[in-house]
Amino acid sequence: MWIAWIEFDLLLGDVHSLKQKRSVLRPLIAELRRVTEASVAEVGSHDLHRRAAVGLAVVSGDAGHATDVLDRAERQVAAHPELTLLSARRRIRRSDDD
């Protein structure tokens, strides 16, 4: 079994409140869930209205499939003009890795 995850550090565009931040992140998270069929959540920078950390995780029987899901997610996030992808940190591990 392979476990893969990616964490996106995002700079949001014309956002001036936490309410506006949610209005940008909710559709992004829903889109990532739909496109990748993976678990997605806001995982950091909760109190900052122009920054966000979004994490995505997938479990797969094949390392190639898990990597494809992370690649697809990164392309989706990078394609959004209302935000800037500052970094994407990813890991992939086999379940029996120590």
Backbone hydrogen bonds, N-H to C=O, Kabsch-Sander energy under -0.5 kcal/mol:
donor,donor_aa,acceptor,acceptor_aa,energy
2,W,60,S,-3.6
3,I,93,R,-3.1
4,A,58,V,-2.8
5,W,91,R,-2.5
6,I,56,L,-2.3
7,E,89,R,-2.8
8,F,54,V,-3.3
9,D,87,S,-2.6
10,L,8,F,-0.6
10,L,52,A,-3.3
11,L,84,T,-2.5
12,L,10,L,-0.5
12,L,50,R,-3.2
13,G,82,E,-2.5
15,V,13,G,-2.3
21,K,17,S,-2.0
22,R,18,L,-2.3
23,S,19,K,-1.7
24,V,20,Q,-1.1
24,V,21,K,-0.9
25,L,21,K,-2.6
26,R,22,R,-2.7
28,L,24,V,-1.1
29,I,25,L,-3.1
30,A,26,R,-2.4
31,E,27,P,-2.5
32,L,28,L,-2.5
33,R,29,I,-2.3
34,R,30,A,-2.3
35,V,31,E,-3.0
36,T,32,L,-2.4
37,E,33,R,-1.9
39,S,57,A,-2.1
41,A,55,G,-2.2
43,V,41,A,-0.5
43,V,53,A,-3.0
44,G,53,A,-1.1
48,L,45,S,-1.0
49,H,47,D,-0.5
52,A,10,L,-1.9
53,A,44,G,-1.5
54,V,8,F,-1.9
55,G,41,A,-3.0
56,L,6,I,-2.3
57,A,39,S,-2.4
58,V,4,A,-2.7
60,S,2,W,-2.6
66,A,62,D,-1.9
67,T,63,A,-2.3
68,D,64,G,-2.2
69,V,65,H,-2.1
70,L,66,A,-1.9
71,D,67,T,-2.5
72,R,68,D,-2.6
73,A,69,V,-2.3
74,E,70,L,-2.3
75,R,71,D,-2.2
76,Q,72,R,-2.1
77,V,73,A,-2.4
78,A,74,E,-2.4
79,A,75,R,-1.3
80,H,77,V,-1.6
83,L,80,H,-1.2
84,T,11,L,-3.0
86,L,9,D,-2.5
86,L,84,T,-0.9
87,S,9,D,-1.3
89,R,7,E,-2.5
90,R,88,A,-0.5
91,R,5,W,-2.5
93,R,3,I,-2.9
95,S,1,M,-3.0
97,D,94,R,-2.1
